[in-house]
Structures are given as C-alpha cells and as structure tokens.
Amino acid sequence: MVSNVDAAAEELLTWGNHGPKWRAAVDACIAAAEGTGTIENARKAFLAAAKANGMLSGGSA
C-alpha cells in the first residue's frame, strides 16, 4: 500500500514499464512533493499508471 507522495514516487521507480502514464505519474508526484501540484493529481496519475501496468484491478480508485 502506498500512503504518501514520496512512497508513490519510490514505488514508481521500481516498475519496469516506463510508458507515458508512468511518466505522468512521476511528474505528478514530483510536482506534489515540490508544492507545485496537488496530492489528488498525483494520486489519480499513480492509479492510472498502476492500472495501465496491470497492477490495479478496476474498482480500487
């Protein structure tokens, strides 16, 4: 379970598939950590990347 932006960013770095949704999630996590983005945007981007990588079942958002 990922419970904060830093943990989400660390988790993303362990993934092998670095497609566009992964990149968007990394960027959103960095923005949230720097205060230029929101935690909600980072959450949504992380969930989209996880789903795109087959790591999330449909109803967990």
N, C-alpha and C positions, 0 to 999 in steps of 0.2 A: 504494500500500500504506500502510495506517495501522498504526503500530507503538507508539503510546502514547496515553494518555487525552487529553492536550492536542491531539494531532493528530486524534484521533477527533472531539473537540468542534469543532475548526476545520473539519473536513470536513463535519460535520452542518450547520454554518451556511451552507454553500454550496448545500445542497439546496433545491429549490423546494417539495417536498411536505412540509408540516409536520403530519402526521397524528399519531394517538396513539402509534404506535410510535416516531416521530421524537422526540416529547416525552419518552417514557420513556427513550430513549437519551441525550438531552441531560441529563435529570435524573440518570441513572446515571453519566454522565461527570463531571458536576459533583460528585456525591457521592464518587466515587472520587478525584478531584483534591483534595477537601477532607478526605479520610480518614474520611468517614462511610459510605462504601460500598466495595465491592470492585472490583478491576480485572476480575475474572471476570464480575461482574454487568454492568459497563459493556461488556465485550466481547460478551456474549450479547445485550444490548439493542441495541448497534450493529449486530450481524449481523442481528437480527430486523428492524430498521428498513431496513437495506440490502436485504434480501430483499423486504420489503413495497413498497419503491420500485423493484423490478426491477433493482437494481444488483448482485445477487449470484446466481450460479447455485446450484442446490440442494446441491451437495456440498462447499462451501467452509467449513463450520463446523467 
